[in-house]
Amino acid sequence: MASGGTDDVGAGWRTARGADEAALLSEEITAARVTPLRHAVAAAARSAGLVGHGLEDFVLAVHELVTNVVRHGGGSGEVRLWQNFDLLTCQVRDNGPGLGEVDVALPSPGEVGHRGLWLAQQLTEGLMIDNSGQGTTASVTARLPARSTMNEGR
C-alpha cells in the first residue's frame, strides 16, 4: 500500500483470494458501461457496509480507475470487488500497453487531467499498481466501519 508519500507500486500484490474473501462484483469494463459500473460498485460497497463519505470516496476512486481503462488502457478490462473481513478491495484490470514507470503524484496546477491515480490513492486506504505483465492492474481498498453491537443480546 502507498503511505506516507511513497508509492508501493506492485509490492505485495495478491491475485489469489483466500477462503475468507467474499466476491461482490465481477464485471467487464467498456466505455458504455462506465456509468452502470459506478452504480454497481456503489450498490455492492453499500451492501458490504460502506457508508457516507467513505462510500463516496471509494466509488469515486474506482470510477477514476475505470475511466483510466477506457481512456488509456485499451478501452476495455475488468473490475472485481470483494470483501475480506472489514476490508473492501476493488481490482481494475486492463489489457492496454501498460504504464511504464509509475509516479503517483499530484500534477502541477496548470496541467489538465492526470489526477486519477493520485485521487484513487488519496480517497482510499491504499492504491496498488501492477504493470509487470501485459496491461495494468490497479487495486484500491477501503476499511469497512465496525458493525454496531448495540442491539445484540436484546
Backbone hydrogen bonds, N-H to C=O, Kabsch-Sander energy under -0.5 kcal/mol:
donor,donor_aa,acceptor,acceptor_aa,energy
3,S,6,T,-1.1
6,T,3,S,-2.1
8,D,6,T,-0.5
9,V,7,D,-0.9
10,G,8,D,-0.6
13,W,10,G,-1.4
21,E,18,G,-1.5
22,A,83,Q,-3.1
23,A,21,E,-0.6
24,L,81,L,-3.2
25,L,81,L,-1.8
27,E,79,V,-2.5
29,I,77,G,-2.5
30,T,28,E,-0.5
33,R,30,T,-1.0
34,V,31,A,-1.0
37,L,33,R,-2.7
38,R,34,V,-1.9
39,H,35,T,-2.0
40,A,36,P,-2.3
41,V,37,L,-2.9
42,A,38,R,-2.2
43,A,39,H,-2.4
44,A,40,A,-2.5
45,A,41,V,-2.8
46,R,42,A,-2.4
47,S,43,A,-2.3
48,A,44,A,-1.2
49,G,45,A,-0.5
49,G,46,R,-1.3
50,L,45,A,-2.4
54,G,51,V,-0.8
55,L,51,V,-1.2
56,E,52,G,-2.2
57,D,53,H,-3.0
58,F,54,G,-2.2
59,V,55,L,-2.6
60,L,56,E,-2.2
61,A,57,D,-2.4
62,V,58,F,-2.5
63,H,59,V,-2.5
64,E,60,L,-2.3
65,L,61,A,-1.8
66,V,62,V,-2.8
67,T,63,H,-2.7
68,N,64,E,-1.9
69,V,65,L,-1.6
70,V,66,V,-1.8
71,R,67,T,-2.8
72,H,68,N,-3.2
73,G,68,N,-1.1
73,G,69,V,-1.0
75,G,69,V,-2.1
77,G,29,I,-1.4
78,E,93,R,-2.4
79,V,27,E,-2.8
80,R,91,Q,-2.7
81,L,25,L,-2.7
82,W,89,T,-2.6
83,Q,22,A,-2.3
84,N,87,L,-2.9
85,F,20,D,-0.7
87,L,84,N,-2.0
88,L,142,A,-3.2
89,T,82,W,-3.0
90,C,140,V,-2.7
91,Q,80,R,-3.0
92,V,138,A,-3.3
93,R,78,E,-3.0
94,D,136,T,-2.3
95,N,73,G,-0.8
95,N,76,S,-0.9
103,D,101,E,-0.5
105,A,103,D,-1.3
111,E,108,S,-1.7
119,L,115,R,-3.0
120,A,116,G,-2.5
121,Q,117,L,-2.2
122,Q,118,W,-2.4
123,L,119,L,-2.5
124,T,120,A,-0.6
124,T,121,Q,-0.5
125,E,141,T,-2.8
126,G,141,T,-0.7
128,M,139,S,-2.5
130,D,137,T,-3.0
135,G,96,G,-0.8
137,T,130,D,-2.4
138,A,92,V,-2.9
139,S,128,M,-2.7
140,V,90,C,-2.4
141,T,126,G,-1.3
142,A,88,L,-2.4
144,L,86,D,-3.5
144,L,142,A,-0.5
152,E,149,T,-1.2
154,R,151,N,-1.2
